[in-house]
Amino acid sequence: MSLEQIKAPVIRDQLMTVYGRKPVMEALVSQQLACQTLHWSTSNRMHGTAAAIYKEAKAQGLSIREHSRESLARISKNRKQDQGVALDILCSNFMSVDALIARAGDPSCRVLALDGITNPQNIGMIIRSATAAGIDGILYPAKGVSSLGPLVVKASAGTVFHAPVVRCIELHEGLQALQNAGFCIVTLEGNAQRSAFDFEASSGTVFVLGGETDGVSTHTASLKDVALSIPMAAKIESLNVAVAASLIAFAPLMRSQSAKDAI
């Protein structure tokens, strides 16, 4: 951990909690993560991986908070899989909706919003692609999508810790706040006549990615300013949501490269 990470202010919106002995141990020994607090169940026995976790946290000078089994389960939100340990990690790129609102008037600001996506593999791949493409925010609701847990971390190949995740409780509330601030809400729909690749934004834009089975929910669709589609040939009706997210995320970079090639 760098000196800058140690001195970094701890902001609640930027804390992510991982749980389970293997994920916690992997995070502790990583040189890329700013670990903050180890949550420890008093029911743990001091041997094996549990003992190694406690020893490593002590060696790093982390705060160690002891909890009853029930209290720790409220922190991990997954008693069946937390194995008596949870770890708070400072993710400096995480932000609140309010922080993103400041960029509402910037047409280069692009946000992906997750609507009813329940497969953690898809979410992990979306996060990895979006971060690689320089997306400014990933609106991640606490309800209606797969939780931000070990399966998402694994699928993102650890990218989630460095991703621009924007947390909110309900997606509809987060979208409404961004729209009120001036963001354009775009839904991706297979039958939309306008191509996502021809769209020119005049303000910040939120691209809503719908769930694997039902697509964008009716409740979310009621907020849309425009519906766009990804053109497809051979009578293909839809793409995997993670693939669609990658295409949207990288579209500006592809247009920029095409413009350079044309010169």
Residue frames relative to the residue before (quaternion, step in Angstrom):
aa qw qx qy qz dx dy dz
M 1.0000 0.0000 0.0000 0.0000 0.00 0.00 0.00
S 0.3955 -0.7360 0.4963 0.2356 3.60 -0.82 0.94
L 0.6470 -0.5063 0.3927 0.4133 3.56 -1.29 0.34
E 0.6215 0.5518 -0.3377 0.4418 3.58 1.06 -0.77
Q 0.6506 0.5107 -0.3144 0.4659 3.58 1.01 -0.80
I 0.6450 0.5297 -0.3246 0.4450 3.56 0.98 -0.84
K 0.7260 0.4369 -0.2354 0.4760 3.57 1.00 -0.87
A 0.4760 0.6996 -0.4362 0.3062 3.59 1.24 -0.32
P 0.4727 -0.6717 0.4815 0.3058 3.61 -0.89 0.85
V 0.3738 -0.7229 0.5352 0.2264 3.56 -0.97 0.82
I 0.0491 -0.7896 0.6111 -0.0272 3.56 -0.58 1.21
R 0.5393 -0.6702 0.3979 0.3187 3.57 -0.72 1.07
D 0.6522 0.5271 -0.3222 0.4393 3.60 0.95 -0.83
Q 0.7119 0.4533 -0.2499 0.4747 3.58 1.19 -0.50
L 0.5607 0.5920 -0.3997 0.4187 3.58 1.23 0.16
M 0.0625 -0.7601 0.6461 0.0319 3.54 -1.01 0.89
T 0.2265 -0.7846 0.5658 0.1144 3.57 -0.91 0.91
V 0.1140 -0.7658 0.6302 0.0587 3.55 -0.83 1.05
Y 0.1296 -0.8013 0.5821 0.0480 3.57 -1.13 0.59
G 0.6140 0.5080 -0.4251 0.4292 3.54 -1.26 0.40
R 0.5572 -0.6728 0.3681 0.3184 3.58 -0.84 0.94
K 0.6749 0.4863 -0.3173 0.4554 3.61 0.89 -0.81
P 0.6800 0.4729 -0.3134 0.4644 3.66 0.79 -0.88
V 0.6478 0.5169 -0.3238 0.4564 3.59 0.99 -0.80
M 0.6635 0.4974 -0.3118 0.4639 3.58 0.91 -0.87
E 0.6402 0.5259 -0.3229 0.4576 3.58 0.97 -0.84
A 0.6608 0.4995 -0.3071 0.4684 3.58 0.99 -0.81
L 0.6480 0.5453 -0.3188 0.4257 3.57 0.96 -0.86
V 0.7495 0.3983 -0.2247 0.4787 3.59 0.91 -0.86
S 0.4943 0.6493 -0.4390 0.3760 3.59 1.27 -0.05
Q 0.3722 -0.7263 0.5361 0.2159 3.57 -1.03 0.81
Q 0.6516 0.5536 -0.2949 0.4265 3.57 1.30 -0.22
L 0.7087 0.4696 -0.2477 0.4646 3.59 1.24 -0.28
A 0.3339 -0.7269 0.5706 0.1859 3.55 -1.15 0.76
C 0.1153 -0.8194 0.5608 0.0271 3.57 0.12 1.30
Q 0.2378 -0.8165 0.5193 0.0841 3.56 -0.97 0.90
T 0.8266 -0.0650 0.1156 0.5469 3.58 0.50 -1.18
L 0.2406 -0.7359 0.6156 0.1466 3.55 -1.01 0.90
H 0.1820 -0.7542 0.6237 0.0953 3.55 -0.88 1.01
W 0.0900 -0.8385 0.5340 -0.0597 3.53 -0.57 1.27
S 0.3290 -0.7400 0.5522 0.1984 3.57 -0.81 0.99
T 0.4636 -0.6917 0.4841 0.2687 3.57 -0.90 0.93
S 0.5906 0.5700 -0.3714 0.4341 3.58 1.25 -0.16
N 0.4986 0.6693 -0.4238 0.3519 3.62 1.26 -0.19
R 0.3137 -0.7044 0.6005 0.2117 3.52 -1.18 0.65
M 0.4382 -0.7333 0.4686 0.2251 3.53 -0.92 0.97
H 0.5398 0.5670 -0.4713 0.4062 3.55 0.28 1.31
G 0.7947 0.3118 -0.2267 0.4689 3.57 -1.30 0.30
T 0.8372 -0.1549 0.1324 0.5075 3.55 -1.10 -0.79
A 0.6059 0.5629 -0.3583 0.4331 3.58 1.02 -0.74
A 0.6702 0.4915 -0.2947 0.4716 3.57 0.91 -0.90
A 0.6424 0.5246 -0.3207 0.4574 3.57 1.02 -0.81
I 0.6242 0.5334 -0.3324 0.4641 3.59 1.05 -0.78
Y 0.6703 0.5020 -0.2948 0.4602 3.58 0.85 -0.99
K 0.6629 0.5130 -0.2993 0.4559 3.58 0.94 -0.90
E 0.6697 0.4986 -0.3013 0.4606 3.58 0.95 -0.88
A 0.6407 0.5175 -0.3231 0.4662 3.58 0.99 -0.80
K 0.6311 0.5245 -0.3146 0.4771 3.56 1.03 -0.80
A 0.6664 0.5177 -0.2990 0.4455 3.57 0.89 -0.98
Q 0.7036 0.4465 -0.2631 0.4862 3.59 1.07 -0.70
G 0.4582 -0.7054 0.4335 0.3231 3.57 1.26 -0.13
L 0.3293 0.7579 -0.5021 0.2550 3.56 1.16 0.55
S 0.5332 -0.5688 0.5086 0.3653 3.51 -1.27 0.40
I 0.0945 -0.7845 0.6114 0.0434 3.61 -0.88 0.94
R 0.0882 -0.8098 0.5800 0.0030 3.54 -0.59 1.17
E 0.2617 -0.7780 0.5558 0.1321 3.55 -0.77 1.04
H 0.0660 -0.7990 0.5972 -0.0235 3.52 -1.03 0.91
S 0.5189 -0.5453 0.5281 0.3931 3.52 -1.31 0.24
R 0.6731 -0.4843 0.3516 0.4344 3.59 -1.22 0.31
E 0.6719 0.5048 -0.2960 0.4539 3.56 0.98 -0.88
S 0.6551 0.5149 -0.3110 0.4571 3.57 0.99 -0.83
L 0.6581 0.4981 -0.3184 0.4664 3.59 0.96 -0.79
A 0.6183 0.5489 -0.3452 0.4441 3.58 1.05 -0.69
R 0.6241 0.5256 -0.3433 0.4652 3.60 1.11 -0.58
I 0.6459 0.5008 -0.3134 0.4835 3.59 1.17 -0.57
S 0.7240 0.4264 -0.2474 0.4826 3.59 0.84 -0.95
K 0.2184 -0.7973 0.5140 0.2290 3.56 1.17 -0.75
N 0.7312 0.3005 -0.2347 0.5657 3.56 1.20 0.53
R 0.1485 -0.8428 0.5127 0.0689 3.56 0.38 1.24
K 0.6448 0.5598 -0.3319 0.4009 3.58 1.00 -0.79
Q 0.8091 0.2862 -0.1262 0.4975 3.58 1.07 -0.66
D 0.5401 0.6582 -0.4181 0.3167 3.64 1.13 -0.15
Q 0.2433 -0.8207 0.4893 0.1669 3.62 1.26 -0.36
G 0.6962 -0.5292 0.2682 0.4041 3.55 1.08 0.71
V 0.7408 0.3304 -0.2357 0.5353 3.61 1.20 0.21
A 0.0362 0.7561 -0.6532 0.0146 3.55 -1.22 0.64
L 0.1635 -0.8034 0.5709 0.0438 3.54 -1.11 0.71
D 0.2916 -0.7380 0.5848 0.1682 3.56 -0.89 0.98
I 0.0747 -0.7888 0.6101 0.0048 3.57 -0.89 1.01
L 0.3629 -0.7184 0.5517 0.2188 3.56 -0.95 0.90
C 0.0836 -0.7853 0.6135 0.0020 3.57 -0.62 1.20
S 0.2997 -0.8310 0.4397 0.1620 3.56 -0.01 1.32
N 0.6818 0.4827 -0.2983 0.4616 3.61 1.15 -0.42
F 0.4752 0.6343 -0.4596 0.4007 3.60 1.25 -0.05
M 0.0013 0.8106 -0.5851 0.0259 3.59 -1.06 0.66
S 0.5021 -0.6178 0.5095 0.3265 3.53 -1.34 0.21
V 0.6522 -0.4796 0.3950 0.4342 3.56 -1.28 0.21
D 0.6222 0.5607 -0.3402 0.4275 3.59 0.99 -0.80
A 0.6453 0.5212 -0.3258 0.4537 3.59 1.01 -0.77
L 0.6673 0.5006 -0.2950 0.4660 3.57 1.06 -0.74
I 0.5691 0.6285 -0.3698 0.3801 3.58 1.10 -0.70
A 0.5911 0.6064 -0.3604 0.3911 3.58 1.08 -0.67
R 0.7235 0.4223 -0.2383 0.4913 3.59 1.19 -0.44
A 0.2731 0.8160 -0.4787 0.1742 3.57 1.26 0.27
G 0.7369 0.4398 -0.2451 0.4511 3.59 0.94 -0.78
D 0.5666 0.6054 -0.3719 0.4173 3.58 1.29 -0.04
P 0.3265 -0.7847 0.4879 0.1992 3.64 -0.34 1.15
S 0.6258 0.5345 -0.3489 0.4483 3.59 1.21 -0.28
C 0.5560 0.6079 -0.3922 0.4092 3.60 1.28 -0.20
R 0.0006 -0.8129 0.5783 -0.0693 3.56 -0.59 1.19
V 0.0870 -0.8035 0.5886 -0.0199 3.53 -0.85 1.10
L 0.2207 -0.7297 0.6271 0.1600 3.56 -1.12 0.69
A 0.1365 -0.7872 0.5977 0.0668 3.60 -0.97 0.86
L 0.3094 -0.7661 0.5429 0.1501 3.56 -0.91 0.97
D 0.0280 -0.8196 0.5701 -0.0492 3.57 -0.59 1.19
G 0.8604 -0.0952 0.0300 0.4997 3.57 -0.32 1.26
I 0.4077 0.6912 -0.4965 0.3308 3.61 1.11 0.52
T 0.1095 -0.8595 0.4993 0.0005 3.57 -0.38 1.24
N 0.6005 0.5459 -0.3680 0.4538 3.60 1.24 -0.11
P 0.3728 -0.7602 0.4804 0.2286 3.64 -0.43 1.15
Q 0.5762 0.5758 -0.3795 0.4386 3.59 1.16 -0.53
N 0.6563 0.5016 -0.3040 0.4747 3.57 0.96 -0.86
I 0.6645 0.5036 -0.3133 0.4545 3.58 0.90 -0.91
G 0.6445 0.5251 -0.3241 0.4515 3.58 0.95 -0.83
M 0.6724 0.4837 -0.2967 0.4753 3.58 0.96 -0.83
I 0.6089 0.5406 -0.3483 0.4644 3.58 1.08 -0.71
I 0.6648 0.5110 -0.3017 0.4538 3.56 0.88 -0.95
R 0.6654 0.5054 -0.3100 0.4536 3.57 0.91 -0.88
S 0.6858 0.4776 -0.2876 0.4679 3.61 0.85 -0.95
A 0.6591 0.5209 -0.3120 0.4437 3.57 0.92 -0.93
T 0.6653 0.4963 -0.3027 0.4684 3.57 0.95 -0.86
A 0.6468 0.5230 -0.3156 0.4567 3.57 0.99 -0.83
A 0.7109 0.4559 -0.2501 0.4734 3.58 1.07 -0.75
G 0.5149 -0.6739 0.4052 0.3416 3.59 1.24 -0.11
I 0.2259 0.7710 -0.5545 0.2169 3.58 1.11 0.63
D 0.4679 -0.7275 0.4385 0.2439 3.58 -0.95 0.91
G 0.8161 -0.0387 0.0336 0.5757 3.59 1.13 -0.45
I 0.1600 -0.7408 0.6427 0.1124 3.55 -1.21 0.61
L 0.2426 -0.7959 0.5407 0.1236 3.57 -0.25 1.28
Y 0.0289 -0.8361 0.5411 -0.0853 3.53 -0.35 1.36
P 0.1908 -0.8143 0.5381 0.1048 3.62 -0.19 1.23
A 0.5235 -0.6366 0.4701 0.3157 3.54 -1.17 0.60
K 0.7552 0.3172 -0.1717 0.5473 3.57 1.19 -0.54
G 0.7993 0.3576 -0.2428 0.4175 3.55 -1.16 0.67
V 0.7398 0.2849 -0.2094 0.5724 3.59 1.27 -0.06
S 0.6592 -0.4789 0.3820 0.4361 3.55 -1.28 0.22
S 0.5294 -0.6649 0.4256 0.3106 3.58 -0.91 0.92
L 0.5227 -0.6291 0.4843 0.3107 3.53 -1.23 0.60
G 0.2890 0.7917 -0.4722 0.2585 3.54 0.48 1.28
P 0.8228 -0.2861 0.1759 0.4585 3.59 -1.30 -0.23
L 0.6491 0.5228 -0.3362 0.4386 3.61 0.98 -0.73
V 0.6442 0.4942 -0.3141 0.4920 3.58 1.06 -0.74
V 0.6223 0.5433 -0.3320 0.4553 3.58 1.01 -0.85
K 0.6757 0.4957 -0.2903 0.4620 3.56 0.89 -0.96
A 0.6826 0.4956 -0.2910 0.4514 3.59 0.88 -0.94
S 0.6850 0.4610 -0.2832 0.4879 3.58 1.15 -0.57
A 0.3738 -0.7367 0.4679 0.3140 3.57 1.34 -0.07
G 0.7194 -0.4595 0.2384 0.4632 3.56 1.05 0.83
T 0.4466 0.7159 -0.4423 0.3039 3.59 1.27 -0.11
V 0.5531 0.6512 -0.3911 0.3419 3.59 1.06 -0.68
F 0.6332 0.5547 -0.3428 0.4170 3.61 1.02 -0.70
H 0.7502 0.3473 -0.1877 0.5304 3.58 1.21 -0.48
A 0.4968 0.6872 -0.4007 0.3469 3.59 1.32 0.06
P 0.4921 -0.6553 0.4821 0.3097 3.62 -1.19 0.50
V 0.0479 0.8340 -0.5439 0.0795 3.57 0.60 1.18
V 0.1361 -0.7724 0.6187 0.0456 3.55 -0.92 1.02
R 0.1929 -0.8297 0.5164 0.0878 3.57 -0.33 1.20
C 0.0812 0.7477 -0.6584 0.0278 3.51 -1.26 0.62
I 0.5702 -0.5950 0.4301 0.3687 3.59 -1.20 0.34
E 0.7894 0.0864 -0.0035 0.6078 3.56 0.71 -1.15
L 0.5187 -0.6530 0.4465 0.3242 3.60 -0.87 0.90
H 0.6365 0.5518 -0.3360 0.4212 3.58 0.90 -0.92
E 0.6641 0.5005 -0.3066 0.4631 3.60 0.96 -0.84
G 0.6493 0.5188 -0.3116 0.4606 3.57 0.99 -0.85
L 0.6663 0.4962 -0.2934 0.4730 3.56 0.95 -0.91
Q 0.6404 0.5350 -0.3257 0.4446 3.56 0.98 -0.85
A 0.6521 0.5151 -0.3109 0.4612 3.58 0.99 -0.86
L 0.6703 0.4862 -0.2970 0.4755 3.59 0.97 -0.84
Q 0.6449 0.5154 -0.3203 0.4647 3.58 0.99 -0.81
N 0.6467 0.5206 -0.3197 0.4567 3.59 0.94 -0.84
A 0.6715 0.4938 -0.2882 0.4713 3.57 1.15 -0.65
G 0.6708 -0.5161 0.2958 0.4430 3.60 1.25 -0.25
F 0.4659 0.6610 -0.4625 0.3635 3.59 1.23 0.08
C 0.3791 -0.6847 0.5763 0.2352 3.55 -1.20 0.66
I 0.2359 -0.7791 0.5676 0.1229 3.59 -0.74 1.05
V 0.0686 -0.8102 0.5815 -0.0258 3.56 -0.60 1.22
T 0.1555 -0.7635 0.6181 0.1041 3.57 -0.89 0.92
L 0.3206 -0.7220 0.5794 0.2006 3.55 -1.10 0.71
E 0.0807 0.8056 -0.5736 0.1242 3.55 -0.51 1.23
G 0.5480 -0.6728 0.4016 0.2930 3.55 -0.87 0.98
N 0.7453 0.4019 -0.2251 0.4820 3.60 1.06 -0.68
A 0.4122 0.7066 -0.4794 0.3179 3.61 1.24 0.16
Q 0.4514 -0.7254 0.4595 0.2428 3.58 -0.93 0.88
R 0.6984 0.4709 -0.2659 0.4689 3.58 1.11 -0.62
S 0.4119 -0.7286 0.4967 0.2298 3.58 -0.90 0.94
A 0.5099 -0.6477 0.4807 0.2990 3.56 -1.03 0.82
F 0.6708 0.5169 -0.2964 0.4416 3.57 1.14 -0.56
D 0.6708 0.4570 -0.2997 0.5014 3.59 1.28 -0.14
F 0.5097 0.6886 -0.3967 0.3297 3.55 1.29 -0.16
E 0.1016 -0.7766 0.6207 0.0355 3.58 -0.88 1.02
A 0.2632 -0.8005 0.5225 0.1305 3.56 -0.54 1.16
S 0.2598 -0.7494 0.5871 0.1619 3.56 -1.16 0.65
S 0.7524 0.1785 -0.1300 0.6206 3.55 1.35 0.02
G 0.7059 -0.3809 0.3280 0.4990 3.57 -1.24 -0.19
T 0.1912 -0.8093 0.5515 0.0650 3.59 -1.03 0.79
V 0.1682 -0.7521 0.6299 0.0959 3.53 -1.08 0.83
F 0.1580 -0.7773 0.6049 0.0701 3.58 -0.68 1.13
V 0.2317 -0.7996 0.5437 0.1064 3.57 -0.53 1.19
L 0.1835 -0.7755 0.5995 0.0741 3.56 -0.79 1.10
G 0.2965 -0.7994 0.5021 0.1445 3.57 -0.56 1.16
G 0.6871 -0.5108 0.3506 0.3796 3.54 -1.32 0.37
E 0.6936 -0.5267 0.3213 0.3719 3.52 -1.28 0.54
T 0.7672 0.3652 -0.1908 0.4915 3.60 0.99 -0.77
D 0.8245 0.2756 -0.1042 0.4831 3.56 0.72 -1.09
G 0.4420 -0.6933 0.4687 0.3231 3.61 1.19 -0.17
V 0.7840 -0.2701 0.2266 0.5110 3.57 -1.18 -0.56
S 0.4526 -0.7063 0.4749 0.2662 3.57 -0.83 0.97
T 0.6297 -0.5460 0.3999 0.3813 3.56 -1.20 0.53
H 0.6299 0.5470 -0.3239 0.4463 3.57 1.00 -0.87
T 0.6868 0.4659 -0.2749 0.4855 3.58 0.94 -0.90
A 0.6421 0.5524 -0.3221 0.4228 3.57 0.95 -0.90
S 0.5881 0.5987 -0.3686 0.3998 3.59 1.13 -0.56
L 0.6786 0.4919 -0.2847 0.4653 3.59 1.24 -0.38
K 0.4954 0.7192 -0.4136 0.2574 3.57 1.18 -0.41
D 0.3317 -0.7069 0.5912 0.2019 3.52 -1.20 0.71
V 0.7906 -0.0343 0.0458 0.6097 3.56 1.13 -0.66
A 0.2552 -0.7370 0.6044 0.1626 3.57 -1.19 0.63
L 0.0729 -0.7953 0.6018 0.0056 3.56 -0.91 0.95
S 0.1983 -0.7675 0.5945 0.1349 3.55 -1.26 0.38
I 0.3926 -0.6550 0.5812 0.2813 3.53 -1.34 0.27
P 0.4014 -0.7413 0.4768 0.2491 3.63 -0.45 1.16
M 0.0005 -0.8070 0.5895 -0.0343 3.56 -0.94 0.92
A 0.3272 -0.7429 0.5567 0.1763 3.53 -1.12 0.71
A 0.7829 0.3886 -0.2480 0.4179 3.54 -1.39 -0.12
K 0.5828 -0.6357 0.3518 0.3640 3.57 1.15 0.72
I 0.3222 0.7208 -0.5346 0.3013 3.58 1.13 0.67
E 0.3300 -0.7963 0.4788 0.1665 3.57 -0.67 1.07
S 0.8240 -0.0283 0.0546 0.5633 3.59 0.97 -0.69
L 0.3390 -0.7094 0.5822 0.2072 3.53 -1.38 0.31
N 0.6090 -0.4867 0.4540 0.4314 3.53 -1.27 0.27
V 0.5623 -0.6492 0.3907 0.3311 3.59 -0.90 0.91
A 0.6365 0.5223 -0.3397 0.4546 3.61 1.05 -0.63
V 0.6236 0.5178 -0.3306 0.4835 3.58 1.11 -0.69
A 0.6452 0.5185 -0.3164 0.4635 3.57 0.94 -0.89
A 0.6377 0.5315 -0.3211 0.4558 3.58 0.97 -0.85
S 0.6451 0.5247 -0.3187 0.4549 3.59 0.97 -0.84
L 0.6531 0.5171 -0.3161 0.4541 3.58 0.94 -0.88
I 0.6664 0.4901 -0.2971 0.4769 3.58 0.95 -0.89
A 0.6729 0.5234 -0.2983 0.4294 3.57 0.90 -0.94
F 0.7622 0.3856 -0.2006 0.4798 3.57 0.92 -0.89
A 0.4171 0.7473 -0.4499 0.2552 3.61 1.22 -0.21
P 0.6815 0.4729 -0.3269 0.4528 3.68 0.78 -0.83
L 0.6397 0.5213 -0.3311 0.4577 3.59 1.02 -0.74
M 0.6455 0.5147 -0.3142 0.4688 3.57 1.04 -0.78
R 0.6458 0.5062 -0.3218 0.4725 3.60 1.01 -0.81
S 0.6443 0.5282 -0.3156 0.4542 3.55 0.99 -0.82
Q 0.6670 0.4961 -0.3005 0.4676 3.56 0.97 -0.87
S 0.6334 0.5312 -0.3271 0.4578 3.59 1.05 -0.80
A 0.6393 0.5264 -0.3221 0.4588 3.56 1.05 -0.80
K 0.6444 0.5164 -0.3112 0.4704 3.58 1.03 -0.80
D 0.6622 0.5141 -0.3026 0.4534 3.57 0.98 -0.86
A 0.6612 0.5305 -0.3026 0.4356 3.56 1.14 -0.68
I 0.5862 0.5948 -0.3679 0.4090 3.57 1.23 -0.41
